[in-house]
């Protein structure tokens, strides 16, 4: 076995850890605390566990050095884990509040679009299961038993957790029904009465119940209750997670942003009927004078019926003068709701009753055509267009329906819009074209359609990004290849002069990097700060990409505006693989940056013991001082990195070398790094008497800064 066999595996694991840390950061930065579903908090906590176990796994891989077959097997698992982590990261980013939409609302909509595989607890459980598979591999599981048990417990927690989105949530309108007082709920089964709630509180009903000894839907139960003269019972029914029916069936979780009570139970009944398509119930309450414009959870009953496609209820509401142009709290009309949900017959009926085709949502200005194009509902798009909908209408951010369909990858909708003379070169407020948005998501089929119909292949955004930049950055190899085949500018520069190659390297997309360099990308192109692709790859720890760039002639001694070499940037990595590769290819071990730091200073300051050892093995100057007079030992002592201090001292570092009259011992004493002080004293006790420019010994400094345990070391 060669030492290079685990390289790809380690690189993949490192990449997953970076994405996890990114996802944690995004989740932690979300300030919409009141709206964030509880599952977000639990998932953020479990991300920390996944990252920690992967880090430990990484260390064992380096130590054990698995064979090629084992590495291949573990790489496959790691890539599956990366896919789930990337999706979770994407969910967190898409759920950042925007405009009037809260985190919860954006989350519900996203899951409604992409399916329940995008529920965060489902993704997190999948991530932990993949991490467990890695930790359970035959070559490594004996060292990971404790961590496997922690993963098992976390997976169990997620399995038992209430779903972040109810089983019956869908569309843009959601109902919430609650008995806000005391009382009981009777479930009639067979002959006689059965009371399942004899005290105060709420009664919850699942979406399917045992009712009259048969398995019934909630809709049928409502009809039965209504015709049994028990319509008031409806106000005691709550779609909730906290109770079970008489057969033990679980209810559905109520979205956390939904109001918990309504003033008029008959309004609740009307909305329930609209949700489940119960015409008789809706008809009765409307005839009894219930206001059809009364909102529940921010929408009218007409919005709700339109969302779920209940055409008869829609017609009943319209017959009773429901406002066809009413606005939800999100600024949508019922036509928006029906169009977004793909309910073509409801859309037809609303149009027949005079709904405004070009109505713009008060939030972002999208039209019903835009809403349907975004969700990929071709029949609705065709119907709206036939009735005069403007295919070039823009939202508040200048997105057109073509942008939305291209971004979501709806080829048939894109094709239809193009036939209807949609502008393939339209730009958003950030100057993004439909081709740019399709490239961002890697929808190569959509991209081909746009290119065949005149899309500008190098049309750049306001920040200078071309579609090729975006596809390369996101790692969409097939999309990159398609753009190159159609003549995209391989050397295009964005506002910081970064090329597509640089952006692919930044995200660690090895396959895309290889494709770009094989097609002639300039490996030595510099951005505005004079970083090259090699600088970026070295700083990220992408050892395979570093090797690839070196093979293609990347300059190993190129420096940034701060005179940093690739080796200097690699000195901050978590392992020494990149540093070792650069040194093997002739990198200068003592090249100094703008402030006189050499790679050894950087590695020592960051506590990278393995890199310090590698640099010393290549004869790095152990006592070289930076512009401030600090040696690598001084920087390690300042940061409190015990292992690095010990290694440097054992390798001959001068413990008395001072910076502005301060020795490493002075600095460690000031910072309160007890073990570092102990190491330095054990190596050279005479350094304890050295005084700084103010005449203070290290012990004086420890006392002055309140580090009494450190001060006692000098007494002994």
N, C-alpha and C positions, 0 to 999 in steps of 0.2 A: 504493500500500500504506500502511495506517495502522500506527502504532507498536504498536497493540494486538493485531495479528494473531498474534504469537508468544506472547501472554500465556498462553493455555490450555496450549500446548505446554510452556512453561517451568514452569508450575505442575505439570503432570504429571511432568516430569523431576525436579523438586524433591521431589515426593512419593515417587517411586521411590527416590531417593537416601536419603531419610529412612527408608524401610522397610528398605533394605539395611543402613544403619547400625544399625537396631534388630536385624536378624537377626544381624549381626556381634556385637553386644553380648550377645544371648541365647546364641549359640554360645560366646562367650568366657567367659561366666559359668558354663557347665556344668562342675561340679567332678568329674564322673564319668570321670576321665581313663582309668582302666583299661578301661572298657567302651566308650568312644566309638569307633565304626568309623573307620578311617584316612581314609575318604572325607570325614569331617567336617572334618578338618584342611585337606585340599586345597581343599574348597569354601569354607571360611572365607577362605583366601588369595585365591581367585579373586573373592570378593565385593569385596575391596579393589580389585581391578583394575576390576571393573564400576563401582564407585562413582567411581573416579578418572576413567575415560573419560567417564562421564556428566557429571561436573563440567566437564571440558574441552569436551565437546559443548555443554553449556549456555552456556559462555562464547562459543563461536563463533556460536550461534544469536542471542545478544544483539547480537553485533557485525554479523552479516550481515543479520539481519532477513528471514528467508525469506518468500516470498509465501504467500498463503492456501492455495493448493493444496498446496504443499510442507508447510506446517504441518499440514494435515489428514492427509496421508500419514504424517508422522512422529508425530502424536498417536496414530494407530491402532497403530503399532509400539510406542509407549511404553506404551499401555494393555495390550498383550499382555505386555510386559516386566513391568509392574506385577502382572499376574495371577500370573506365575511367581514373582516375588519374594515376593509375599504368601503363596503356598503354601509356599515354602521357609521363610519366617519362621514359618509355622504349624507346619511339621515340627519346626523347632528347638525351639519352645515346647512342643510335645507330647512331645518326647523328653527333657525335663528329668526326671531320676530322681524317682520318687514311690513311697513305700513300699518294697517289696522289689524292684520292677522297675527294672532298670538302663536306661541310655540305649539300649543295643543292643537289649534286649528290647522296649522301647517302640517303637523304630524299626522292628524287624521286624514287630511287630504292626500298626503304622500302615500300612506298605506293603502288608501282607497284606490289610488292609481296603480301602484306597483304590486299590490297584494300583501297578504299577511306574512309572507316570508320576510318582509321589511319591518315587521314589528321588532322593536329594539330588544325585547327580552328573548325573542326567537333567535335573532342574530347573535346575541351575547351567549346564549346557551350553546349555539353551534360553535362559536369561537372557543369556548371552554372545552367543548368535546374534542375539538381538533387539538388543542393544547394537551389535553389528557392523552390523546392518541400518541402524540410525540413523546410525552413523558413516560408512556407505558411501553415504548419500544424495547425489545429484548435486550439490546446492548446497553440500555441506560436506566431501565426501570428500577433496578435495585437501589440506585442512588436517589430516586425520585419518589419513594413510597410515601413519605410525609406530604409531599406536594400533591401527589395524586389524590390522597384523601381529602386535602383542602379543596381540590377541584371537584371531587365527588359531592362534597357538601354544598359548594356553590351552585353546581348544576341542579341539585335537589331543590335549593331555595328558588331558583329561577323556574323550575318545573311546577312548583306549588304556588308561585306568585300569581295574583289576579292579573288577567290580561290587560295590557295597557289600552287596548281598544276592544270594545265588546264584540261578541260573536256576531251580533246583528247590526253593527254600525255600517253604514254605507252612504254614499252620496254626500250632498252638502248640507242637508237638513237633518237634524237629530232631535229626537224627542226625549223628554225626561219626565216621568210621572211619579208623583209622590203623595202619599197621604200624610199631611202635615199635622194631623191631630192624633187623638187616641182612637181605639176601637178595634174591631176584629174583622177578619176577612173569611168569609165562608166559601169553601169549595164543595160544590154539590157532587156527590159521587153515589150513584145508585139511588136508593130510597133513604130518605131522612137527611138530616143536616150533619155536616162534619165541620167543626170549627178548628182551623189550624193556627189561629192567633188569638189566644184568650186574654192577653194582657194588652198593655199599651204598646204603641210603636208601629212599625211598618211591616207590610207583607210584601214579599217579592215574588214575582211570577216569572218563570223561565219562558223562553220562546216556544218550547214545546212541552206540553204538560200531559199527565194522565188525567183525563176529564171524562166522567161518565164511563169509566173503565175502558176508555179508548185513548190512543195517542193523538193529541190534537194540537194544532197550531194556535198561537195566541189570538190570531184573527178569528178563528172559529169560536174560541172561548168567549171573546168579546161579543160576537153576535148572539151566542147562547145566553149570556148574561143580560144583554140588552133586551132580547125578546122575552126573557123570564121576568122582566120588570125590575131588574136589579141594576139599572144604569148608574145609580149612585155608587155602586161597588167599583166602578171604573176609577174613581178618584182615589181608591185605596190600593190601586195596583201600581207597583213601582218596578221598572226595569232596573234591577240593581244586582250587585255582586254579593250582598251580605246575607242572603237567605236562600232556602231551597224549597221546592214544592214537596208534596207529600210522598213522592217517589224518590226524593233526594236529588232532583235535577237542579243544577246551579243556574242562577239568573245571570244576566249580562251586566258588565260593569258600566256604570254611568260615567260619561266623560267628565273630568274634573272641573271643566269650566261651565258645565251646565247648571242653571239655577236649581235649587233644591225644592222649591215650592212654587205653586201658582195660586193666585187669589181665587180664580173661578174654576171649579172642577169641570164645568161643562166645556170650558176652553180646552182643558186637558183632553176631554173625551173627543172633541172635534179633531184635535191634532192626532190623537191616537188613530181615529178612524181614517184620517188622511194618510197616515203612515202605512196602515195595513190594508187600505183599499176597501173599507167597509162602508159602502154607499148608504145603507139604511141608517146607520148610526149618524153619519154626517148629515143626511137629509133631515132626520128628526131634530137634531140640535140646531140646525140652521132655521128650520121652521119654528123652533122654540125661541128664536131671536138671538142666538149666540152670534156675536160679532165675527164675521169671517176674517176681519183684519187683525184680530187679537193675535199677538205674537207669543210664541213659546220658544225659548232658546234662540231668539233673534230672528225667527222666520214666521211667516204666516202659514196657515193650513194649506194655502194654494202652493206655496213654495214646497211644502213637505210632500204633497201629493205629486207635484211635478217631478220632484227629485226621485221618487220611487216608481214613477211611471203609471200611476193609477188614473187612467184616462176618465173612467166614469166619475170618480170623486172630483177630478178637475172640472168636468162639465157641470156637476152639481154645484160646486162652489161658484162657478161663473154665472150659473142661472140665478144664484142668490146674491148677485152683485159683488162678488169678491173682486177687489181691485187688481186688474191684470197687470198693472204697472207698479204694484207695491214693491217696496225695497226691503230686503233683509238688512240686518245690521251690518252685513258685509257689503251692502250696496248692490246686491244682485236682484234682478227681476225674476219672476217665475220662469220666464223664457231662458234666462241664463242658466237657471238650475236644471231645467229639463234638457237643455242643449248639452250642458256639461255631463249629465248623467246618461246621455245617449238615448233618451226616450223619444223616439222620432214621432210617434203618434200623438204624444202630448204636445210636442213642438208644433205639429200640424194644427191641432185644435186651438192652441194659443194664438197662432198666426191667424186662423180663421176668425177668431174673436177680437182681432185688432191689436195684438201685442206689437210693440215697437221693435222692428227688426234690428235697428241700429242703436238700441239702448246701450248706454255705456255704464258699466259698473262704477259706482261713486268712489270705490277704493282705488282701483288701478286703471280704470277706463277701458276694460276689455268688453268687447261686444259678445253676444251669444255665439256668433260665428267663431270668434277667437276661442271661446270656452270649449266649443265642440271640437275644433281643430286641435287644440291642446290635448284633448283626451282621445283623439283618434277616431271619433265617431263619423265615419264617412257619410252614411245616409243622412245624418242631421246636417252636416256641412253642405251636402248637395241640395237638400231641401231649403235651407236658409239662403243659399246662393240663388236658387231658382226664384226665390221671392224677393230678390233685390239686395241681399246683404252685400256690403262692400268688402271685397276680399283684400283690399289695401288699407282698411281701417287700422289705426294705430292706438296702442295703449298709452298710458301716461309716460312710459319709458320708451315709446316709439317701437315697441314690438308689434309685428304684424301677425296675422294668423299663420303665415308661412314660417315665420321664426318659430312660433310655438310648435307647429307640427314637425318641423325639421329637428328641433331640439329634442322632441320626444321620440323621433324615429318613425313617424307614421307615414310610410312611403305612399300609400294609396291617397291619403289626404294631400300630401305634398304634390303628387302628380295631378290631382284634380285642381288644386289651387293654381298651379302653373298653367293648366289649360284654361283657367278662368282669368288669366292675365295678372296673376299676383306678381309683384315686383321681386324678382330673384336677387336684386342688388339693394333692396331696402336695408337701411341701417338703423340700429337702435340708438339711444342717446350715447352709448359707448362705441358707436360706429360698428357694431357687430352685424354681420350679414347672416342670412339663413345658413349659408355654407359654413360660416365660422361656428355657428351654434351646433350644426350637425357634426362638424369635426370635433368639437369639444366632447361630444358624447360617443364618437366613434361610429356613427350611423353611416356606413359606407354606401349602402343602397340609396339613401337619401342624397348623399353627397354626389353620387353618380348622376342622379336625376337633375340636380341643380347645375352641375357642370355641363351637362348636355344641353341645358337651356340657358346658357349664357352667364352663369355666376362668375364673378371675378375671383380667380383662384388665389390671387395675392392681396385682395382687398383687406386692409389692416384695420384693427380697432384703434380707438383713440390712444392707446398705449403702444401702438405699433405692432401688436401681435397679428400675424397672419393665421389663416386656418392651419397651416403647417406647424406653426409654433404651438397652437392649441392642441392639435392631435398628438404631437410629439410629447408635449408636457403631460398629457393624460395617458400616454402609453398605448395609443391605438395604432398598432403596427399596420394593420390592413388599410386603415384610413391614411396613414402616412404614405404608404406605397401608392395608393390611388392618387394622392395629390402629386407625388413625384412623377408618376407616369403621365399626368396631365400637365406637367411643366411648372410646378410650383417652384419658387425661388428657394433653393437649398441654403443660400447664404443670407436670407432676409434677416434684418436686424430690427428689434423692437426699440422702445424708447431708451433702454439702458444698453443698447447695442448687443443684446443677447440673440444668438441664432437659435434655430430649432434644435440643433445638436446640444447646445448648452442647456436648454430647457428639458430635454430628454434626460440628460445626465443628472440634472438637479433632482429629478424624481426617481432616478435609479432604474430606468427602463432599458435594461441591457439589450433586448432584441431590437428596440427602436434605434438605440445608439449604434448598434452594429450595422443596421440597414443604412443609416444616414452616412456613416463613415465609408461604407462600401460604395455609396453613390457619390462620394467625393466631398463630403462636408469638410470644411477647414477646421482641423483639430486645434489649431493655434489661434483661432479668432478670439479677440479679447472684448469683454464688455467694458462699460465706462470706467469701472474701477480696476481694469486690467486683469481681472480674473479670466482664466481660460477654462475650458471644459475639464482639464486635468486638475486645476485647483478645486473646482467644485466636486469632482469625483473623489479626490483625496480627502477633502474636508468631510464628506459624507461617509467615507469608509467603504465605497463601492470598489472592492479590490479587482473584480473581474473587469469592470469598466476601465479602471486605471490601467490594467494590463493591455486592454484593447486599444486604448488611446496611445499608449507608449509604442505599441506595435505599428501604429499608423503615423508615428513621427511626432507625437506631442513633445514639446520642449519641457524637459524635466526641471530646468533651472529658471524658467519664466517666473517673473515676480509681479505681484500686485502693486497697487499704488503705495501700499505700506511695506513694499519690498519683501512680502511673504512668498516663500516657495511652496510648492505642493507638499514637500516633506514637513515644513513647519505647520501647515494646516492639518496634516495627517496626525501630528503629535497629540492632538486632542481626541483622537478616536478611542473607542473603548477597547480595541485590541491592536496588536502590532502588525497585522497582515499587510496593510497598505504601506506602512513605514518600511517594513522589511523588503517589500517589492521595489519601492523607490530606491532604497539604498543598494539593492542588488543591481539596479539599472544605472547606478552612478550618481545618485543625488548627493549633493554636498551636505555632509553631516553637520557642519558648523555654520552654514549660511545664516547671516543675521538679518533680521528685519529692521524696520525703521527705528525702533527703540532699543536696538542692540540685543534683542532676545534671539537666542538660537533655538532650534527644535527641542534641545534638552531642557531649556528653561520652561518652555510651554508644557512639555510632558510632565515635568516635575511639579509645576504649579497646579496642573489638572489632576495629579495623582495617578497617572497612567504608568504603573510599575512595569508592565511588560514592554512598553515602548521605551521607557528609560533604560531598561536592560539592553534592548536591541541597539539603541543609540550608543551606549557605552561599549558594546561589543564591536561597534564600528568606529571606536576610538574618538567619540565625541569629547570635546574639551570640557572636562568635568568642573573646572574652577573658573571658566570664562565668566566675566561680569557683563551685565547689560548696561545701558546708558546710565542707570541709576546706581550702579555699583553692586547689584545683587547677583549672586551666583545661583545656579540651579538648586543647591541645597537651601539657600536662604528662601527661595520661593516655595519650596516644598515644606519648609518649617513654618512659613507664614500661613500656608493653607492647612497645615495639620495632617499631612499625608504620611503616616507613620512608616508604612512599608517602603515608600520612596526614600524617606530620610534614612532609614536603616540601610537600604541598598547603596545609596550615595556615600554614606559614611564608610561602609564596608569596602567600597570601591576607591577610597582615597580622597574623598572630598574634604576640603579644608574647613573644619568646623569653626575656625576663628576668622574666616574671610568676612569682612564687614562691608556694609553699605551705609555710608554717612555715619560711621562709627557704631552702627548697630550690627551685632553678630546674629547668626541664625538663632542662637539661644535667647538673645534679647527679644527677638520677634516672637518666638514660640511662647515665651513667658508672658508677653503682652496679650497674646491671643488666648492664653489659658490652655494650650495644647499639652496636657500633662504627660502623655506617653512620649511625645516628641522631645520634651525637656528631659525626660528620663534617659532616652536613647543618647542624646547629646552629652549629658553629664557622664553617663557610663563610658562613653568613648573618650571624653577628655574633660576631666573634672576641673582642670585649671581654667577652662573657659568661664567658669562661674564667677571669677573675680574680675572679668573684663567689664569696663565701664563705657557707657555711651557718651555722647557729647555733653549730656547734661550731668555727667558724673554718676549715673545710676547703674547698678549691677542688674543682672537678670532677676535676681531675687527682689530687689527694690521695685522693679517694674511689675512683677507679679503681685506684690503686696499693694502697690498703688492702684492696680486694676481689680483688686478684690479676689484674686485667684489664690486663696489660702492654701488649697491642697498642693498647688504648684510650688508655692513659697516653702512649704514644709520639705519638699524634695532637697532643697539647698541645705537645710539644717542637717539632714541625715548625711 
